[in-house]
Amino acid sequence: MALTVTTLAERPELVGPMWRMLDTWPEFMLHDPVGWANIGRIVAELPEFTLVGTDEEGTVVARAFSVPFQLRAEGRETLPATGWDQALLWAFSDLRHGRKPDTVSAIEITIATDRQGRGLSGTMLAAMRENARSRGFAELVAPVRPSAKHREPHTLMEEYARRVRDEDGLPYDPWLRVHVRAGGVIDSVAPASMTVTGSVGQWREWTGLPFDTDGPVVVPGALLPVHCEATRGYGVYVEPNVWVRHRI
């Protein structure tokens, strides 16, 4: 299908349809407090880094968020272990303090539920790379959430991220493979990229699981088990991601 990609700065009227687009994010993913507090700010304060994909009929079928930040600021320099959360925090701290960004981080690429499996994620990634390059940046980094890791919640991310296919040496994971084919290089694992904490009641609501026993709980869509402290009444999910660097 033909996909037209524009920034929200160019087409602000698409903000409503963009948010209404159906997606497949697990409910618990929407309760990371850093993401909850800052995703909307990307759209409001950085519309030039918000990409929207529309089909031939003008229907919004994809969105992509990224943020600029200063990676080479004192005390930073390396990609953070706290991945996705830290990229958002650095970006809006730099924006508030007027620091000149030198790097762009991908935050999200989402394809409408009924348009998945058609290669649109790769198209949106290419558009994100080009958007960063056209704004004078030489590098795009991405705290990648491997798309098939949820099928192996007990596999260490360090092991999973380095797994390759015998036939071509490309990453085993489909989403990591898209990044590498686009020119990305796997850098490191961000072991605490996103943290979701909730009461056992909240986890039951988010997942439909009982959360009534202490210990690890395998949750559909989670990349590793949620740690449940049923006797203390809470559960914690700390998600690892994989940093990928794109020279652009």
C-alpha positions as CSV (number, residue, x, y, z in Angstrom):
1,M,0.0,0.0,0.0
2,A,1.1,3.6,-0.6
3,L,1.9,5.4,2.6
4,T,2.2,9.2,2.8
5,V,4.3,10.3,5.8
6,T,4.2,13.9,7.1
7,T,5.0,15.6,10.4
8,L,2.3,16.7,12.7
9,A,3.7,20.2,12.4
10,E,2.8,20.1,8.7
11,R,-0.6,18.5,9.3
12,P,-1.8,19.4,12.8
13,E,-5.4,18.4,11.9
14,L,-4.3,14.8,12.1
15,V,-3.7,14.8,15.9
16,G,-7.2,13.5,16.7
17,P,-7.2,10.7,14.1
18,M,-3.7,9.8,15.2
19,W,-4.7,9.2,18.8
20,R,-7.9,7.4,17.8
21,M,-5.9,4.9,15.7
22,L,-6.4,1.4,17.0
23,D,-3.2,-0.3,18.2
24,T,-2.0,-3.5,20.0
25,W,-0.1,-2.1,23.0
26,P,-0.7,-4.2,26.1
27,E,-2.7,-2.2,28.7
28,F,0.1,-2.3,31.3
29,M,2.5,-0.5,29.0
30,L,0.3,2.6,29.2
31,H,1.1,2.9,32.9
32,D,4.8,3.7,32.9
33,P,4.7,7.1,34.7
34,V,7.5,8.6,32.6
35,G,5.7,7.7,29.4
36,W,2.3,8.8,30.7
37,A,3.7,12.2,31.6
38,N,5.7,12.8,28.5
39,I,4.2,11.1,25.4
40,G,1.5,13.8,25.0
41,R,4.2,16.5,25.3
42,I,6.0,15.2,22.2
43,V,2.8,15.9,20.2
44,A,2.2,19.3,21.8
45,E,5.8,20.6,22.1
46,L,7.7,18.7,19.4
47,P,5.2,18.2,16.5
48,E,8.1,18.3,14.0
49,F,9.3,15.1,15.6
50,T,5.9,13.5,15.4
51,L,5.3,11.6,12.1
52,V,1.9,10.5,10.8
53,G,1.3,7.9,8.1
54,T,-1.8,8.0,6.0
55,D,-3.1,5.7,3.3
56,E,-4.5,6.4,-0.1
57,E,-7.9,7.5,1.4
58,G,-6.3,9.8,4.0
59,T,-6.8,7.5,6.9
60,V,-4.2,7.5,9.6
61,V,-2.6,4.1,9.7
62,A,0.8,4.8,11.5
63,R,2.5,7.1,13.9
64,A,6.0,7.6,15.0
65,F,7.4,9.7,17.9
66,S,11.0,10.8,18.4
67,V,12.8,13.3,20.6
68,P,16.0,15.3,20.3
69,F,18.4,15.5,23.2
70,Q,22.0,16.2,24.1
71,L,23.8,12.8,24.4
72,R,27.2,14.4,24.7
73,A,26.4,16.6,27.7
74,E,28.6,16.2,30.7
75,G,27.7,13.2,32.7
76,R,25.9,11.4,29.8
77,E,28.1,10.4,26.8
78,T,26.9,6.8,26.7
79,L,23.5,5.4,26.0
80,P,21.7,5.0,29.3
81,A,20.8,1.8,31.0
82,T,17.4,3.3,31.7
83,G,16.7,3.5,28.0
84,W,13.3,4.7,26.9
85,D,12.4,6.5,30.2
86,Q,15.8,8.3,30.3
87,A,15.6,9.4,26.7
88,L,12.3,11.1,27.4
89,L,13.6,12.7,30.6
90,W,16.7,14.0,29.0
91,A,14.8,15.4,26.0
92,F,12.4,17.5,28.0
93,S,15.0,18.6,30.5
94,D,17.2,19.8,27.6
95,L,14.2,21.5,26.0
96,R,13.4,23.3,29.3
97,H,17.0,24.4,29.9
98,G,17.7,25.4,26.3
99,R,20.4,22.8,25.7
100,K,21.2,22.3,22.0
101,P,20.4,18.6,21.1
102,D,23.0,16.5,19.2
103,T,21.1,13.2,18.9
104,V,17.5,12.0,18.2
105,S,16.0,9.1,20.0
106,A,13.1,7.0,18.6
107,I,10.3,6.6,21.1
108,E,7.6,4.8,19.3
109,I,6.5,3.4,16.0
110,T,3.0,2.1,15.9
111,I,1.0,0.6,13.1
112,A,-2.8,0.4,13.1
113,T,-4.0,-3.0,14.1
114,D,-5.5,-3.8,10.7
115,R,-2.4,-2.7,8.7
116,Q,0.2,-4.7,10.5
117,G,2.4,-7.2,8.6
118,R,2.7,-5.0,5.5
119,G,6.2,-3.5,6.0
120,L,4.9,-0.2,7.2
121,S,7.1,-0.2,10.3
122,G,10.2,-0.1,8.1
123,T,8.7,2.7,6.1
124,M,8.1,4.7,9.2
125,L,11.6,4.0,10.5
126,A,13.0,5.3,7.2
127,A,10.9,8.4,7.5
128,M,12.1,8.9,11.1
129,R,15.7,8.6,10.0
130,E,15.2,11.1,7.2
131,N,13.3,13.5,9.4
132,A,16.3,13.6,11.9
133,R,18.8,13.9,9.1
134,S,16.9,16.8,7.4
135,R,17.0,18.6,10.7
136,G,20.8,18.5,10.9
137,F,21.3,15.4,13.1
138,A,23.9,12.8,12.3
139,E,22.6,10.0,14.6
140,L,19.3,8.4,15.5
141,V,19.3,6.1,18.4
142,A,16.5,3.7,19.4
143,P,15.6,1.8,22.6
144,V,14.1,-1.0,20.6
145,R,11.4,-3.3,22.1
146,P,12.0,-6.6,20.3
147,S,8.7,-7.6,18.8
148,A,9.0,-11.4,19.4
149,K,10.8,-11.3,22.8
150,H,7.4,-11.7,24.6
151,R,7.3,-15.3,23.3
152,E,10.5,-16.0,25.4
153,P,9.9,-14.2,28.7
154,H,12.5,-16.2,30.5
155,T,15.4,-15.7,28.0
156,L,17.9,-13.0,29.0
157,M,17.8,-10.0,26.8
158,E,21.6,-10.0,26.4
159,E,21.3,-13.5,24.8
160,Y,18.2,-12.7,22.8
161,A,19.5,-9.4,21.3
162,R,22.6,-11.1,20.0
163,R,20.9,-14.1,18.4
164,V,21.1,-14.2,14.6
165,R,19.7,-16.3,11.8
166,D,21.9,-18.9,10.2
167,E,20.9,-18.0,6.7
168,D,22.0,-14.4,6.6
169,G,23.5,-13.4,10.0
170,L,20.7,-10.8,10.6
171,P,19.0,-10.6,14.0
172,Y,16.6,-13.3,14.9
173,D,14.0,-10.8,16.2
174,P,11.9,-9.2,13.4
175,W,11.9,-5.7,14.7
176,L,15.7,-5.7,15.4
177,R,16.1,-7.1,11.9
178,V,14.2,-4.1,10.4
179,H,16.5,-1.7,12.3
180,V,19.7,-3.5,11.2
181,R,18.5,-3.7,7.6
182,A,17.9,0.0,7.7
183,G,21.5,0.6,8.7
184,G,21.3,0.4,12.5
185,V,23.9,-1.3,14.7
186,I,23.1,-3.0,18.0
187,D,24.9,-1.1,20.7
188,S,23.8,-2.5,24.1
189,V,21.0,-3.6,26.3
190,A,19.1,-1.1,28.4
191,P,18.2,-3.4,31.3
192,A,15.8,-0.9,33.0
193,S,14.3,0.9,30.0
194,M,10.8,1.2,31.3
195,T,9.3,0.6,34.8
196,V,5.7,-0.1,35.6
197,T,4.6,-0.4,39.2
198,G,1.1,-1.0,40.4
199,S,-0.9,-2.6,43.2
200,V,-1.9,-6.2,42.7
201,G,-5.4,-4.9,42.1
202,Q,-4.2,-2.7,39.3
203,W,-2.2,-5.6,37.7
204,R,-5.3,-7.8,37.9
205,E,-7.3,-5.0,36.1
206,W,-4.6,-4.5,33.4
207,T,-4.0,-8.2,32.7
208,G,-6.9,-10.3,33.9
209,L,-4.5,-12.5,35.9
210,P,-4.9,-13.3,39.6
211,F,-1.6,-11.9,41.0
212,D,-2.2,-13.7,44.2
213,T,1.1,-15.5,44.7
214,D,4.6,-14.1,45.4
215,G,7.1,-14.5,42.6
216,P,7.4,-14.0,38.8
217,V,4.2,-13.8,36.8
218,V,4.3,-14.3,33.0
219,V,2.1,-11.6,31.5
220,P,1.0,-11.7,27.8
221,G,2.9,-9.0,25.9
222,A,5.6,-8.6,28.6
223,L,9.2,-9.2,27.6
224,L,10.0,-10.8,31.0
225,P,7.9,-11.8,34.0
226,V,6.4,-9.2,36.3
227,H,7.7,-9.5,39.9
228,C,4.7,-9.9,42.2
229,E,4.8,-9.3,45.9
230,A,1.3,-10.5,46.6
231,T,1.7,-10.4,50.4
232,R,2.8,-6.8,50.2
233,G,0.2,-5.9,47.6
234,Y,2.2,-4.7,44.6
235,G,3.8,-5.8,41.4
236,V,6.8,-4.4,39.4
237,Y,7.7,-4.8,35.8
238,V,11.1,-3.6,34.7
239,E,11.5,-3.9,30.9
240,P,14.8,-4.3,29.1
241,N,15.2,-2.8,25.6
242,V,18.0,-2.9,23.1
243,W,19.8,0.2,22.1
244,V,20.4,0.5,18.3
245,R,22.4,3.3,16.7
246,H,21.7,4.6,13.3
247,R,24.3,6.9,11.6
248,I,22.4,9.1,9.2
